[in-house]
Amino acid sequence: MNKVITLENVPMREGSRPRTTPSNPHMQLDQQPEDTSFIKKLMEWSFDFQNTIKRPSAISVPGSTALWMEETHACSSCNAFMIGTEFAHFHPHPDFSMHLGLTKKDAEFFIEKGWGEWHPMIKRGILPPNMIMLYAPRNEEELAVSKLILNRSYDFARGELK
């Protein structure tokens, strides 16, 4: 794949949406990648973000690995975080989806394109109304879109997006 994915050319996700659980733990139940290298690549890439800390999630299932924004670089007037400065986390095998915060506009856009869904804990008032599940990437194109979405979450968490 040579095409650079941008907001202007984000494709619709192919196929139906994966089945997910309707409540906590919010998990992706099918359509996981046959080749888990896409997950590993996404994780390795994301853990190179500046001013972030890789550590266990403080809100997700055991084995989840999270991205935390360093306090001094975290947006102080946004709702980008699930808990503390945790703005995204990867679910372990066999799920491989992730949760992350986006601007409301971005969340609506990527959900409309089929890349994710609202977190069910929004309805209960436990999470801000802009947290989504990003479905696990199954191929190179989906990996590229996932990187774009995760990068938007990172930019939101550091106050670059409103």
Z-matrix of the N, CA and C atoms (Angstrom, degrees):
N
C 1 1.446
C 2 1.525 1 109.19
N 3 1.323 2 117.08 1 122.18
C 4 1.453 3 121.51 2 -178.74
C 5 1.521 4 112.27 3 -106.70
N 6 1.301 5 117.46 4 -10.56
C 7 1.459 6 122.29 5 -175.78
C 8 1.525 7 110.79 6 -75.33
N 9 1.336 8 115.60 7 129.93
C 10 1.460 9 121.05 8 175.42
C 11 1.525 10 107.62 9 -83.44
N 12 1.316 11 116.81 10 128.80
C 13 1.461 12 121.73 11 -179.62
C 14 1.527 13 108.64 12 -88.99
N 15 1.333 14 115.46 13 126.74
C 16 1.459 15 122.50 14 176.41
C 17 1.524 16 108.51 15 -128.90
N 18 1.322 17 117.08 16 173.03
C 19 1.461 18 119.33 17 176.51
C 20 1.528 19 111.65 18 -58.36
N 21 1.316 20 116.13 19 -32.57
C 22 1.458 21 120.63 20 -176.81
C 23 1.523 22 113.33 21 -72.67
N 24 1.326 23 118.78 22 -22.28
C 25 1.466 24 119.52 23 -176.81
C 26 1.536 25 113.87 24 -126.71
N 27 1.328 26 116.89 25 23.12
C 28 1.467 27 119.80 26 177.69
C 29 1.528 28 108.59 27 -60.76
N 30 1.323 29 116.96 28 122.11
C 31 1.467 30 118.74 29 178.93
C 32 1.527 31 111.68 30 -79.02
N 33 1.303 32 115.49 31 164.21
C 34 1.463 33 120.36 32 168.59
C 35 1.530 34 106.85 33 -68.13
N 36 1.318 35 117.30 34 141.90
C 37 1.462 36 120.21 35 175.30
C 38 1.529 37 107.65 36 -69.29
N 39 1.318 38 116.16 37 135.55
C 40 1.465 39 120.66 38 -178.05
C 41 1.523 40 111.55 39 -75.35
N 42 1.319 41 114.32 40 142.93
C 43 1.457 42 120.54 41 176.02
C 44 1.513 43 112.74 42 84.71
N 45 1.306 44 113.83 43 -177.40
C 46 1.461 45 120.35 44 178.60
C 47 1.532 46 109.32 45 -77.44
N 48 1.303 47 115.19 46 165.80
C 49 1.463 48 119.45 47 175.41
C 50 1.531 49 108.85 48 -71.35
N 51 1.326 50 117.60 49 147.62
C 52 1.462 51 118.67 50 175.90
C 53 1.535 52 110.91 51 -67.52
N 54 1.297 53 115.40 52 157.84
C 55 1.467 54 120.22 53 172.20
C 56 1.526 55 107.25 54 -74.20
N 57 1.326 56 116.34 55 141.92
C 58 1.468 57 121.44 56 178.25
C 59 1.517 58 108.94 57 -137.54
N 60 1.313 59 115.54 58 162.97
C 61 1.460 60 119.65 59 175.97
C 62 1.524 61 109.21 60 -76.66
N 63 1.338 62 117.55 61 147.11
C 64 1.464 63 120.33 62 -176.16
C 65 1.534 64 114.52 63 -82.77
N 66 1.330 65 117.47 64 -6.85
C 67 1.465 66 120.30 65 -178.53
C 68 1.534 67 108.05 66 -148.76
N 69 1.308 68 115.63 67 -171.24
C 70 1.467 69 119.27 68 179.89
C 71 1.516 70 111.30 69 -75.51
N 72 1.323 71 118.36 70 142.66
C 73 1.452 72 123.63 71 -7.30
C 74 1.528 73 110.62 72 -71.88
N 75 1.333 74 115.11 73 133.29
C 76 1.465 75 122.07 74 -179.39
C 77 1.520 76 107.27 75 -80.43
N 78 1.336 77 116.45 76 110.40
C 79 1.462 78 121.67 77 -173.41
C 80 1.523 79 111.15 78 -130.63
N 81 1.319 80 115.29 79 150.96
C 82 1.463 81 122.66 80 172.02
C 83 1.520 82 106.96 81 -86.33
N 84 1.331 83 116.62 82 126.09
C 85 1.464 84 120.81 83 -172.42
C 86 1.524 85 114.80 84 -97.69
N 87 1.327 86 117.85 85 -19.05
C 88 1.462 87 120.28 86 179.44
C 89 1.524 88 109.54 87 -150.30
N 90 1.327 89 116.42 88 -179.46
C 91 1.454 90 124.62 89 -178.60
C 92 1.539 91 113.47 90 64.18
N 93 1.315 92 117.06 91 27.68
C 94 1.461 93 119.39 92 173.34
C 95 1.523 94 108.67 93 -70.57
N 96 1.327 95 116.83 94 154.72
C 97 1.467 96 118.99 95 -179.76
C 98 1.519 97 111.51 96 -67.96
N 99 1.324 98 115.36 97 140.01
C 100 1.467 99 119.47 98 173.75
C 101 1.517 100 109.85 99 -69.29
N 102 1.321 101 116.20 100 -32.95
C 103 1.459 102 123.28 101 179.46
C 104 1.527 103 107.90 102 -103.93
N 105 1.326 104 117.07 103 105.46
C 106 1.471 105 120.70 104 -176.58
C 107 1.527 106 113.05 105 -74.38
N 108 1.324 107 117.79 106 -0.84
C 109 1.464 108 119.21 107 177.62
C 110 1.527 109 110.91 108 -63.99
N 111 1.331 110 118.45 109 -25.00
C 112 1.463 111 120.22 110 178.34
C 113 1.529 112 110.34 111 -65.75
N 114 1.322 113 116.63 112 -38.71
C 115 1.463 114 121.44 113 177.12
C 116 1.523 115 109.40 114 -67.51
N 117 1.313 116 117.11 115 -46.80
C 118 1.466 117 121.27 116 -179.91
C 119 1.528 118 111.35 117 -59.98
N 120 1.334 119 116.63 118 -41.61
C 121 1.472 120 120.53 119 178.86
C 122 1.524 121 110.88 120 -63.89
N 123 1.332 122 116.57 121 -42.89
C 124 1.463 123 120.32 122 179.65
C 125 1.527 124 110.60 123 -63.42
N 126 1.316 125 116.70 124 -43.12
C 127 1.460 126 120.25 125 179.44
C 128 1.529 127 111.06 126 -64.83
N 129 1.313 128 117.17 127 -49.65
C 130 1.468 129 120.17 128 -179.75
C 131 1.518 130 110.92 129 -58.22
N 132 1.317 131 116.63 130 -44.02
C 133 1.460 132 121.32 131 179.44
C 134 1.525 133 110.67 132 -60.92
N 135 1.331 134 117.04 133 -46.23
C 136 1.468 135 120.50 134 -175.37
C 137 1.527 136 112.50 135 -70.11
N 138 1.309 137 117.36 136 -31.25
C 139 1.460 138 118.58 137 -178.16
C 140 1.525 139 112.39 138 -75.64
N 141 1.323 140 116.77 139 1.05
C 142 1.466 141 121.63 140 172.56
C 143 1.525 142 112.43 141 -94.85
N 144 1.344 143 118.38 142 -1.30
C 145 1.470 144 120.03 143 177.88
C 146 1.526 145 108.83 144 -58.78
N 147 1.327 146 115.91 145 137.14
C 148 1.461 147 120.25 146 178.29
C 149 1.520 148 110.82 147 -67.48
N 150 1.313 149 115.25 148 147.14
C 151 1.465 150 123.48 149 174.50
C 152 1.520 151 113.56 150 61.80
N 153 1.343 152 116.03 151 29.61
C 154 1.463 153 120.17 152 174.46
C 155 1.522 154 109.37 153 -120.53
N 156 1.305 155 114.22 154 160.49
C 157 1.460 156 122.06 155 179.17
C 158 1.523 157 107.56 156 -124.43
N 159 1.316 158 116.28 157 131.93
C 160 1.464 159 122.08 158 175.06
C 161 1.520 160 106.43 159 -91.93
N 162 1.330 161 116.20 160 122.63
C 163 1.461 162 119.79 161 177.49
C 164 1.522 163 109.51 162 -159.45
N 165 1.317 164 117.11 163 168.51
C 166 1.464 165 119.03 164 179.27
C 167 1.532 166 111.08 165 -59.30
N 168 1.315 167 115.50 166 147.79
C 169 1.460 168 120.30 167 177.10
C 170 1.523 169 109.82 168 -67.91
N 171 1.326 170 115.88 169 143.98
C 172 1.462 171 121.05 170 176.73
C 173 1.519 172 111.71 171 -97.37
N 174 1.348 173 116.31 172 1.74
C 175 1.466 174 119.15 173 -175.38
C 176 1.524 175 113.11 174 -133.30
N 177 1.314 176 117.84 175 -14.70
C 178 1.461 177 121.22 176 -174.46
C 179 1.530 178 111.92 177 -100.94
N 180 1.326 179 114.60 178 -174.59
C 181 1.460 180 122.01 179 -178.53
C 182 1.531 181 111.01 180 -65.31
N 183 1.323 182 118.46 181 154.25
C 184 1.466 183 120.71 182 176.35
C 185 1.528 184 110.45 183 -55.29
N 186 1.312 185 115.80 184 139.11
C 187 1.457 186 121.45 185 -179.27
C 188 1.518 187 113.55 186 93.35
N 189 1.336 188 117.66 187 -6.76
C 190 1.470 189 120.90 188 177.47
C 191 1.520 190 109.74 189 -75.94
N 192 1.312 191 115.78 190 138.43
C 193 1.459 192 122.38 191 179.14
C 194 1.514 193 108.38 192 -110.13
N 195 1.322 194 116.11 193 131.97
C 196 1.458 195 120.32 194 -172.62
C 197 1.515 196 113.40 195 -117.25
N 198 1.311 197 113.58 196 159.04
C 199 1.462 198 123.11 197 170.04
C 200 1.527 199 107.16 198 -104.67
N 201 1.306 200 114.77 199 122.49
C 202 1.461 201 122.19 200 177.36
C 203 1.522 202 107.65 201 -114.72
N 204 1.304 203 116.42 202 134.91
C 205 1.459 204 120.82 203 175.04
C 206 1.528 205 107.60 204 -82.01
N 207 1.319 206 116.89 205 135.60
C 208 1.463 207 119.60 206 174.05
C 209 1.525 208 107.82 207 -58.15
N 210 1.329 209 116.56 208 137.20
C 211 1.470 210 122.00 209 -175.70
C 212 1.524 211 112.42 210 -49.87
N 213 1.313 212 117.19 211 -42.20
C 214 1.469 213 120.49 212 -175.38
C 215 1.527 214 113.02 213 -71.45
N 216 1.313 215 117.74 214 -11.95
C 217 1.466 216 121.37 215 -179.87
C 218 1.525 217 112.76 216 -114.98
N 219 1.322 218 117.44 217 0.50
C 220 1.464 219 121.58 218 -178.15
C 221 1.525 220 111.00 219 -79.55
N 222 1.296 221 115.64 220 139.49
C 223 1.457 222 121.72 221 174.64
C 224 1.524 223 108.35 222 -59.68
N 225 1.307 224 116.18 223 130.16
C 226 1.467 225 119.14 224 -177.83
C 227 1.532 226 112.69 225 -96.81
N 228 1.323 227 117.36 226 -9.42
C 229 1.465 228 119.62 227 -177.33
C 230 1.530 229 111.69 228 -127.53
N 231 1.324 230 116.30 229 38.65
C 232 1.465 231 119.61 230 178.44
C 233 1.524 232 108.69 231 -136.32
N 234 1.312 233 116.61 232 170.01
C 235 1.469 234 120.64 233 178.37
C 236 1.529 235 109.55 234 -112.88
N 237 1.328 236 115.11 235 52.03
C 238 1.463 237 121.78 236 -176.34
C 239 1.522 238 113.13 237 -85.64
N 240 1.325 239 117.95 238 -6.86
C 241 1.461 240 120.51 239 -168.62
C 242 1.528 241 112.37 240 -115.56
N 243 1.348 242 114.46 241 142.79
C 244 1.458 243 120.51 242 177.82
C 245 1.519 244 111.30 243 -83.26
N 246 1.333 245 114.75 244 -38.26
C 247 1.461 246 122.28 245 178.22
C 248 1.521 247 105.99 246 -160.57
N 249 1.325 248 116.97 247 138.14
C 250 1.463 249 119.05 248 -176.34
C 251 1.517 250 109.29 249 53.82
N 252 1.329 251 116.05 250 -127.81
C 253 1.468 252 120.04 251 176.43
C 254 1.533 253 111.29 252 -112.15
N 255 1.326 254 116.05 253 25.87
C 256 1.465 255 121.26 254 175.74
C 257 1.528 256 108.92 255 -78.77
N 258 1.347 257 115.66 256 113.38
C 259 1.459 258 119.12 257 -177.03
C 260 1.523 259 113.30 258 -107.87
N 261 1.328 260 117.90 259 -11.26
C 262 1.467 261 121.09 260 178.66
C 263 1.517 262 109.09 261 -159.29
N 264 1.333 263 115.87 262 149.53
C 265 1.470 264 119.47 263 172.27
C 266 1.522 265 110.87 264 -148.57
N 267 1.323 266 113.50 265 147.96
C 268 1.466 267 123.22 266 179.10
C 269 1.522 268 108.95 267 -98.35
N 270 1.314 269 116.24 268 131.80
C 271 1.463 270 120.49 269 175.52
C 272 1.528 271 109.91 270 -84.27
N 273 1.322 272 116.05 271 144.46
C 274 1.469 273 119.57 272 -178.74
C 275 1.529 274 112.42 273 -76.20
N 276 1.323 275 115.14 274 175.82
C 277 1.457 276 123.80 275 174.05
C 278 1.522 277 108.79 276 -53.67
N 279 1.295 278 121.37 277 137.65
C 280 1.459 279 128.83 278 8.12
C 281 1.524 280 113.42 279 -97.34
N 282 1.324 281 118.85 280 5.24
C 283 1.462 282 123.64 281 -174.14
C 284 1.529 283 112.57 282 -72.80
N 285 1.323 284 116.90 283 -66.62
C 286 1.475 285 125.38 284 178.59
C 287 1.519 286 115.41 285 72.36
N 288 1.340 287 119.35 286 -0.46
C 289 1.463 288 119.61 287 173.78
C 290 1.520 289 108.34 288 -76.14
N 291 1.310 290 116.11 289 179.88
C 292 1.459 291 119.37 290 174.23
C 293 1.520 292 109.59 291 -144.07
N 294 1.316 293 115.26 292 162.00
C 295 1.454 294 121.84 293 172.21
C 296 1.514 295 107.59 294 -114.69
N 297 1.335 296 114.81 295 145.25
C 298 1.460 297 118.89 296 178.53
C 299 1.518 298 110.00 297 -158.91
N 300 1.329 299 114.15 298 161.42
C 301 1.452 300 121.14 299 177.29
C 302 1.516 301 110.86 300 -98.17
N 303 1.311 302 116.29 301 140.69
C 304 1.464 303 123.14 302 177.39
C 305 1.529 304 108.47 303 -137.27
N 306 1.313 305 116.28 304 164.45
C 307 1.454 306 117.42 305 169.37
C 308 1.528 307 106.71 306 -60.67
N 309 1.302 308 117.02 307 154.58
C 310 1.469 309 120.50 308 -179.93
C 311 1.532 310 109.98 309 -57.57
N 312 1.325 311 116.98 310 -41.35
C 313 1.472 312 121.79 311 -179.90
C 314 1.523 313 110.67 312 -62.10
N 315 1.343 314 117.10 313 -46.66
C 316 1.468 315 120.56 314 178.21
C 317 1.521 316 111.05 315 -62.86
N 318 1.331 317 116.89 316 -44.66
C 319 1.470 318 120.47 317 -178.91
C 320 1.525 319 110.17 318 -58.06
N 321 1.316 320 116.52 319 -48.06
C 322 1.464 321 120.15 320 179.73
C 323 1.531 322 111.42 321 -61.38
N 324 1.329 323 116.75 322 -41.80
C 325 1.457 324 122.07 323 -179.00
C 326 1.535 325 111.33 324 -62.48
N 327 1.330 326 117.06 325 -49.88
C 328 1.466 327 119.86 326 -176.56
C 329 1.529 328 112.06 327 -71.06
N 330 1.318 329 117.71 328 -31.61
C 331 1.465 330 120.53 329 174.83
C 332 1.529 331 109.58 330 -66.96
N 333 1.324 332 116.40 331 -44.03
C 334 1.466 333 120.65 332 178.30
C 335 1.530 334 111.49 333 -59.34
N 336 1.321 335 117.33 334 -33.77
C 337 1.465 336 122.42 335 179.58
C 338 1.537 337 111.91 336 -81.68
N 339 1.347 338 117.10 337 -2.26
C 340 1.461 339 120.71 338 174.79
C 341 1.517 340 115.97 339 89.23
N 342 1.338 341 118.46 340 11.20
C 343 1.468 342 121.34 341 -175.02
C 344 1.517 343 114.16 342 -87.98
N 345 1.320 344 117.10 343 -10.83
C 346 1.457 345 119.29 344 -178.34
C 347 1.517 346 111.14 345 -169.23
N 348 1.327 347 113.89 346 -170.08
C 349 1.465 348 121.25 347 -179.61
C 350 1.527 349 108.63 348 -151.40
N 351 1.332 350 114.93 349 160.43
C 352 1.463 351 120.41 350 177.99
C 353 1.522 352 110.61 351 -63.87
N 354 1.320 353 115.74 352 146.05
C 355 1.467 354 119.79 353 173.88
C 356 1.528 355 107.84 354 -73.65
N 357 1.328 356 118.89 355 133.10
C 358 1.470 357 120.40 356 -177.42
C 359 1.530 358 114.25 357 -64.82
N 360 1.315 359 118.63 358 -19.03
C 361 1.464 360 120.05 359 -178.88
C 362 1.530 361 112.50 360 -77.41
N 363 1.332 362 116.52 361 -5.08
C 364 1.469 363 120.36 362 173.88
C 365 1.531 364 108.79 363 -64.67
N 366 1.334 365 116.49 364 -44.80
C 367 1.469 366 121.22 365 -177.41
C 368 1.527 367 112.04 366 -61.14
N 369 1.317 368 117.11 367 -28.32
C 370 1.469 369 121.20 368 -179.78
C 371 1.525 370 112.30 369 -89.78
N 372 1.331 371 116.51 370 -1.11
C 373 1.461 372 120.34 371 178.60
C 374 1.515 373 114.44 372 78.13
N 375 1.334 374 116.58 373 13.50
C 376 1.467 375 121.08 374 -177.86
C 377 1.527 376 111.06 375 -84.52
N 378 1.324 377 116.79 376 -33.60
C 379 1.467 378 121.77 377 179.17
C 380 1.523 379 109.99 378 -119.20
N 381 1.336 380 116.85 379 153.09
C 382 1.461 381 119.86 380 175.65
C 383 1.530 382 110.66 381 -58.63
N 384 1.340 383 117.85 382 155.62
C 385 1.467 384 121.72 383 -174.22
C 386 1.525 385 115.03 384 -78.83
N 387 1.317 386 116.17 385 32.54
C 388 1.465 387 120.24 386 -179.84
C 389 1.527 388 111.53 387 -141.60
N 390 1.323 389 116.56 388 22.08
C 391 1.463 390 121.09 389 179.32
C 392 1.522 391 109.47 390 -96.87
N 393 1.320 392 116.04 391 131.74
C 394 1.457 393 119.49 392 -178.72
C 395 1.524 394 111.59 393 -126.66
N 396 1.321 395 114.32 394 160.39
C 397 1.459 396 121.12 395 165.08
C 398 1.517 397 105.73 396 -92.54
N 399 1.313 398 116.47 397 127.74
C 400 1.463 399 122.52 398 171.79
C 401 1.518 400 106.52 399 -98.29
N 402 1.337 401 116.36 400 122.43
C 403 1.452 402 120.31 401 -178.63
C 404 1.527 403 110.75 402 -66.35
N 405 1.310 404 116.16 403 149.64
C 406 1.461 405 122.50 404 -179.30
C 407 1.529 406 111.53 405 -63.08
N 408 1.339 407 117.45 406 133.53
C 409 1.473 408 119.54 407 178.00
C 410 1.528 409 111.56 408 -70.40
N 411 1.351 410 115.61 409 136.02
C 412 1.461 411 121.21 410 -177.18
C 413 1.518 412 113.76 411 -106.11
N 414 1.339 413 117.07 412 -9.75
C 415 1.464 414 120.31 413 -178.03
C 416 1.524 415 109.24 414 -157.85
N 417 1.331 416 117.27 415 -177.99
C 418 1.472 417 121.61 416 -175.98
C 419 1.528 418 112.06 417 -63.33
N 420 1.340 419 117.88 418 -42.62
C 421 1.461 420 119.04 419 179.87
C 422 1.525 421 110.49 420 -63.36
N 423 1.324 422 117.34 421 -43.28
C 424 1.458 423 120.45 422 179.27
C 425 1.528 424 110.99 423 -65.96
N 426 1.319 425 117.42 424 -33.21
C 427 1.460 426 120.87 425 174.95
C 428 1.529 427 109.84 426 -62.48
N 429 1.336 428 117.16 427 -43.64
C 430 1.466 429 121.21 428 179.83
C 431 1.533 430 110.87 429 -62.72
N 432 1.326 431 117.26 430 -42.20
C 433 1.468 432 120.24 431 178.37
C 434 1.531 433 109.75 432 -66.80
N 435 1.324 434 117.10 433 -41.19
C 436 1.466 435 120.73 434 178.78
C 437 1.526 436 111.13 435 -60.81
N 438 1.314 437 116.86 436 -38.74
C 439 1.473 438 120.33 437 177.05
C 440 1.526 439 110.73 438 -63.15
N 441 1.316 440 116.43 439 -42.67
C 442 1.460 441 119.63 440 178.16
C 443 1.526 442 110.42 441 -60.48
N 444 1.319 443 116.93 442 -46.97
C 445 1.466 444 121.43 443 -178.27
C 446 1.523 445 110.46 444 -64.08
N 447 1.315 446 117.56 445 -45.91
C 448 1.460 447 120.71 446 179.88
C 449 1.532 448 110.77 447 -65.01
N 450 1.324 449 117.06 448 -36.09
C 451 1.463 450 119.76 449 177.60
C 452 1.533 451 110.70 450 -66.09
N 453 1.340 452 117.25 451 -35.97
C 454 1.466 453 120.63 452 176.24
C 455 1.532 454 110.03 453 -65.02
N 456 1.326 455 117.52 454 -37.94
C 457 1.461 456 121.40 455 176.89
C 458 1.533 457 110.56 456 -63.57
N 459 1.315 458 116.07 457 -44.20
C 460 1.467 459 121.85 458 177.70
C 461 1.532 460 110.35 459 -60.35
N 462 1.334 461 117.07 460 -46.90
C 463 1.468 462 120.58 461 179.52
C 464 1.526 463 111.37 462 -62.15
N 465 1.327 464 116.87 463 -37.40
C 466 1.461 465 121.25 464 177.69
C 467 1.530 466 110.30 465 -65.78
N 468 1.310 467 116.94 466 -44.40
C 469 1.462 468 121.32 467 -178.00
C 470 1.527 469 112.99 468 -64.84
N 471 1.320 470 116.69 469 -26.56
C 472 1.469 471 118.49 470 178.65
C 473 1.529 472 112.33 471 -98.82
N 474 1.344 473 116.26 472 9.84
C 475 1.455 474 120.68 473 173.52
C 476 1.499 475 115.96 474 84.15
N 477 1.326 476 117.82 475 14.16
C 478 1.473 477 121.08 476 -179.44
C 479 1.530 478 112.37 477 -83.29
N 480 1.316 479 117.68 478 -18.66
C 481 1.475 480 122.23 479 179.69
C 482 1.516 481 108.86 480 -122.93
N 483 1.292 482 116.22 481 144.99
C 484 1.471 483 121.40 482 179.09
C 485 1.518 484 109.99 483 -120.54
